[in-house]
Amino acid sequence: AGAEWQQSEIDLAKAEAAEKKMFAILQFRAQTEFGHKSIAAQSSWADSQDEMEVARINRGVAKGALAAAKANYEAAQTEFKAWQSKEAARRAERRVYES
C-alpha cells in the first residue's frame, strides 16, 4: 500500500506539471497565433481549449488515484492493528490458562 501511495504521488506531480506546461504552451499560442496581448485574454483562450480540459481531467484522475491509495494504506494499517490486538489478546488468554 505504501508503494502504491508513493507511485500515486509521483503520478499526481507529473499530471500537475503537464497541466502547467500545457497552460503555458496554450498561452504562448494565444499570443503568437491569435494576437492576444493581455494575460487575461491569453488565460481565457487557453482555458477554452480541449487540450487544457484533458490536462485538468488527467490531474483530477491522478488526485483520485492518490486518495484511493491513501485509503488503501489506512485500511491496511487498521487491519494490521486489529490483527495485532487479536494476537495480543490470544497471548494474554494463553498466559491465563497456562498458569
C-alpha positions in Angstrom: 0.0 0.0 0.0 2.9 2.3 0.7 4.4 1.8 -2.7 1.0 2.5 -4.3 0.8 5.7 -2.4 4.3 6.7 -3.5 3.5 6.0 -7.1 0.3 8.0 -6.9 2.2 11.0 -5.5 4.6 10.7 -8.4 1.7 10.4 -10.9 0.0 13.5 -9.4 3.2 15.6 -9.6 3.6 14.6 -13.3 0.0 15.4 -14.1 0.3 18.8 -12.4 3.5 19.6 -14.2 1.9 18.5 -17.5 -1.1 20.8 -16.8 1.1 23.8 -16.1 3.2 23.1 -19.2 0.1 22.8 -21.4 -1.3 26.1 -20.0 2.0 27.9 -20.7 2.1 26.5 -24.3 -1.5 27.5 -24.9 -0.9 31.0 -23.5 2.0 31.3 -25.9 -0.1 30.2 -28.8 -2.8 32.7 -27.8 -0.2 35.4 -28.0 1.7 34.4 -31.1 -1.0 32.9 -33.3 -4.1 34.9 -32.3 -2.6 38.2 -31.0 -4.0 38.1 -27.5 -1.8 40.6 -25.7 -3.1 40.6 -22.2 -2.5 37.8 -19.7 -6.2 37.7 -19.1 -7.0 37.2 -22.8 -4.3 34.5 -23.1 -5.5 32.7 -20.0 -9.1 32.8 -21.1 -8.2 31.4 -24.6 -6.0 28.7 -23.1 -8.8 27.7 -20.6 -11.2 27.2 -23.5 -9.1 24.7 -25.4 -9.7 21.0 -25.3 -6.1 20.2 -24.5 -6.4 22.2 -21.3 -9.6 20.3 -20.4 -7.8 17.0 -20.9 -4.8 18.1 -18.8 -7.2 19.1 -16.0 -9.1 15.8 -16.2 -5.8 13.9 -16.0 -4.8 15.9 -12.9 -8.2 15.0 -11.4 -7.8 11.4 -12.1 -4.3 11.4 -10.5 -5.8 13.1 -7.4 -8.5 10.5 -7.2 -5.9 7.7 -7.5 -3.9 9.3 -4.7 -6.9 9.5 -2.5 -7.7 5.8 -3.2 -4.1 4.9 -2.4 -4.2 6.7 0.9 -7.5 5.0 1.8 -5.9 1.6 0.9 -2.9 2.4 3.1 -5.1 3.4 6.0 -7.2 0.3 5.6 -4.1 -1.9 5.7 -3.0 -0.1 8.9 -6.3 -0.6 10.5 -6.4 -4.3 9.5 -2.9 -4.7 10.9 -3.8 -3.1 14.2 -6.9 -5.3 14.5 -4.7 -8.4 13.9 -2.1 -7.1 16.4 -4.8 -6.6 19.1 -6.3 -10.0 18.4 -2.9 -11.7 18.8 -2.2 -9.8 22.0 -5.5 -10.9 23.4 -4.8 -14.5 22.4 -1.4 -14.4 24.1 -2.9 -12.9 27.2 -5.6 -15.6 27.3 -3.0 -18.3 26.8 -1.0 -17.0 29.7 -4.1 -17.0 31.9 -4.9 -20.6 31.1 -1.3 -21.9 31.2 -0.7 -20.6 34.8 
